Amino acid sequence: MISPTRIRKEKAFKFIATVATWTSVLILIVLLTHILSEGWRWLDWQFMDSFPSRFPEKAGLKAGIFGSIWLMALTASISIPIGVFAGLFLEEYGIKGIIGKIIEVNMANLAGVPSIVYGLLGLTVFVRYFGFDRSLLSGALTLSLLIMPVIVVATRESIRAVPNSIRFGAYAMGARKHHVVFGQVLPVALPGIMTGVILALSRAIGETAPLIIVGAVSYISFIPEGIMDEFTVMPLQIYNWAGRPQADFHQLAAAGIIVLVSVMLVMNFVAVLIRHKMQKRYRF
Amino acid sequence: MNIETVLSAKNVNIWYGEKHAIRNISLDIYKNHVTAIIGPSGCGKSTLLRSFNRMNDFVETLKQKGGIFFEGNNLLEADPIEVRTRIGMVFQRPNPFPKSIFNNITWGPKIHGYTGDLEQLVEESLKGAALWDEVKDRLNDSALELSGGQQQRLCIARTIAMKPEIILMDEPCSALDPKSTIRVEDLITDLKKDYTIIIVTHNMQQASRVSDYTAFFYEGKMVEFGQTDKIFTAPKEKKTEDYITGRFG
């Protein structure tokens, strides 16, 4: 016989878990409907294709969109190779002993450092010391620092998940280490690494604080043409609009949020897709 | 039959940290014959097998002394890559690469700079492993879609593709069902025409079915070595008799 208390406990637990799930879903729904209802009517081609303006009906997100694209492309091309190779090195070649442990702990800590700290670092090092000024390059380098630990950790975890039996199978055929790492381990780990990279980039695309510090400007009426140009990004434009007194600008901010959230949703969806596909392909 | 020694272990000692796993074993392996190493769990049979192609290099706490001579050279002091190229290994659990069947076969030869006809190599190797007829129409399918028995034969095929002199098998049937086991055993008998095979097994019937020579290991020592039919019908040592009659192990 199962005692009635155990059944009651089971039911209570299920109830709490259900409530917890639906609370978060509900908050998301409320947030999204609020933003949609505020920003929907501003969302048109004119909004996407205009530069910022003093007049809400003429203002648009064009500078932010292009700035974000530039910044993400630059950030990705800096952070992905360095992050993935660092993760690969740490996991497959590794630094043994106490130094290795210190690096590991530090990497985990770096992933949790507030983004504003990276902004200050970027300001000191890239903007001032290297003299890159308030450029896309400074912003991209700063964001790269910010998401690199995330990419490194994701890479290491995906590589660690590759079964050792594959490595041994490859070694038993007289493979050298680089054959094993690049021919066997990396292809299997790649979907996991890509998932991590996309999630890291979707964090970077929403970052505002470090970019304010390194001097992204919110009033920009041109599309950047090179990595040394000044720039703005979507979240910064939204931040700027939301800070203005007029209600119309608040609604513009909501429209901007819709665009930004859509981009992030697509990125996360792609990440889920890759992970799903990977699970189908490699089942051990 | 003409008997030629191809691999010769001399006074091999292996330690895992403090544990003395292989105690002064000397063993000759004969060319184009199947040698089975039997014994209860923990007797060191797999440990010695892994020394034959330097897979023990990956165990950090492991120390090995003595000599394993292959064509006159001590392979414990040779380049492990070279050793593994010429002495292949099939593992306990089938471990095909997560690639297509075709690429499973070609991966090894390719990294060693094979320039011959890949399709011919794949066909030959799969035929050699008695797998060709089952997979010839789906060479580009993932190897992971094969059954366990097919996967193990694929692992044998990819080992054959390297054209090794010796194939080591570490309990190759322990993860397989009885039907697949018989197919792999038949295959082993076929393979000895071209290769020398050393098989570790805890299954005595298997050893008696497939092997020409049998070595019985117990607690890191080699208790007895001889022709398989003699070991199984007239063992010299009491321990061997007790083991093969199922009194322990």
Interface residues (C-beta under 8 A of the other chain):
Chain A: P163 S165 I166 F168 G169 A170 Y171 A172 M173 G174 A175 R176 H179 G183 Q184 P187 V188 R281 Y282 R283 F284
Chain B: N53 M55 F58 I81 E82 V83 R84 T85 R86 G88 M89 F91 R93 N95 P96 F97 P98 K99 W107 G108 I111 H112 S142 L144 C155 R158 T159 M162
